[in-house]
Amino acid sequence: MSEVLEFSEIEPKRILDVTAGGGGHLCALIGKHRTSKAEAWDRDPRAIDRVKERLEHLNLRSSVELREKEFSERPKDEGLSFDLILADLGVSSFQFNPEISGMSLHSDLAPDFRMNPSQGLGFRDWLKTKTAAELEDVLYKFGEEPKARKLANALVGISDEDLTSAKGFAHWIRRVLSYQGSRIHPATRIFQAFRMAINNEFGQLQKFLDWAPKFLSPGGRLLVISFHSIEDRLVKRAFVEVARQESFKVVTKRPILPSDAELNENPASRSAKLRVLERLS
Ligand SMILES: C[S@@+](CC[C@H](N)C(=O)[O-])C[C@H]1O[C@@H](n2cnc3c(N)ncnc32)[C@H](O)[C@@H]1O
């Protein structure tokens, strides 16, 4: 989201980007504030490799310390502070690339919703640890799926054959849900629900919101971009709470939405919401 640059007009000396992703924001920030030093994290080792390459290509590698790390975990050094902390939630477009990722509805790879594929259980094994009631809860809460119970009951009996590829699994979901004439593939919401649950996305965000304001230097800003209404609510609530108790102010009374130009360039940003918190000097 290009509005990130507008809200970082504070000449940050130390930047922390906890969701490096494809390195878009990071490179733009470091490119703009040439004297800044940054730390950049991502839980996906493939993102770290990509960002490293991009930074090298742009001759910016020496300005950035890269870490494979989840943002639920605060920096080890409690004495650290940053002028800008950025979290751009959700997934990077490369993580939907069907050639490398079982998160895509079009992938021939087995369904796999982990952002870090070398951590935790693969989807088939994860499914085996869940009861129908637990699956219904995930599908209803994270996917807002009206037929959550029907799908959850079918999922506990799904055959290995239907889990051979993400594409095949998506067809199976369509068959079970049997919606007439829906424009968006019904598995889109279901894949999103599994991704959110398996990566514990709301739990990760809540922990991040608990520590991040404490690591802002005076005048420093915390920028969070969310894509889901539950995430946005968590961010809004956390910011209001912090600003009530300590020397912080909420810069964005309402969330900043992508401009028309941004939407034209990047239609995937249509549900993005940016909120900004500032530590007072
Ligand atoms: C929307 S992308 C970020 C895109 C990036 N701002 C850019 O401009 O290219 C989100 C990234 O956050 C990472 N991510 C999601 N949850 C995370 C977590 N809990 N800890 C660390 N990284 C996370 C994902 O792996 C993904 O690469």
PDBQT file of the ligand as one rigid body, heavy atoms in Angstrom, charges set to zero:
ROOT
HETATM    1  C1  LIG A 301       1.142  -9.214   2.626  1.00  0.00    +0.000 C 
HETATM    2  S1  LIG A 301       2.715  -9.968   2.756  1.00  0.00    +0.000 S 
HETATM    3  C2  LIG A 301       3.803  -8.637   3.024  1.00  0.00    +0.000 C 
HETATM    4  C3  LIG A 301       4.165  -7.946   1.745  1.00  0.00    +0.000 C 
HETATM    5  C4  LIG A 301       5.257  -6.911   1.898  1.00  0.00    +0.000 C 
HETATM    6  N1  LIG A 301       4.848  -5.815   2.748  1.00  0.00    +0.000 N 
HETATM    7  C5  LIG A 301       5.679  -6.380   0.544  1.00  0.00    +0.000 C 
HETATM    8  O1  LIG A 301       5.557  -5.169   0.316  1.00  0.00    +0.000 OA
HETATM    9  O2  LIG A 301       6.125  -7.173  -0.288  1.00  0.00    +0.000 OA
HETATM   10  C6  LIG A 301       2.664 -10.728   4.319  1.00  0.00    +0.000 C 
HETATM   11  C7  LIG A 301       3.916 -11.503   4.698  1.00  0.00    +0.000 C 
HETATM   12  O3  LIG A 301       3.853 -11.687   6.112  1.00  0.00    +0.000 OA
HETATM   13  C8  LIG A 301       4.336 -12.953   6.434  1.00  0.00    +0.000 C 
HETATM   14  N2  LIG A 301       3.737 -13.304   7.715  1.00  0.00    +0.000 N 
HETATM   15  C9  LIG A 301       2.433 -13.561   7.956  1.00  0.00    +0.000 A 
HETATM   16  N3  LIG A 301       2.247 -13.842   9.261  1.00  0.00    +0.000 NA
HETATM   17  C10 LIG A 301       3.455 -13.725   9.848  1.00  0.00    +0.000 A 
HETATM   18  C11 LIG A 301       3.903 -13.881  11.192  1.00  0.00    +0.000 A 
HETATM   19  N4  LIG A 301       3.065 -14.218  12.177  1.00  0.00    +0.000 N 
HETATM   20  N5  LIG A 301       5.211 -13.668  11.457  1.00  0.00    +0.000 NA
HETATM   21  C12 LIG A 301       6.077 -13.315  10.470  1.00  0.00    +0.000 A 
HETATM   22  N6  LIG A 301       5.714 -13.184   9.170  1.00  0.00    +0.000 NA
HETATM   23  C13 LIG A 301       4.411 -13.378   8.874  1.00  0.00    +0.000 A 
HETATM   24  C14 LIG A 301       3.925 -13.844   5.293  1.00  0.00    +0.000 C 
HETATM   25  O4  LIG A 301       4.756 -14.974   5.206  1.00  0.00    +0.000 OA
HETATM   26  C15 LIG A 301       4.051 -12.899   4.102  1.00  0.00    +0.000 C 
HETATM   27  O5  LIG A 301       5.287 -13.047   3.482  1.00  0.00    +0.000 OA
ENDROOT
TORSDOF 0
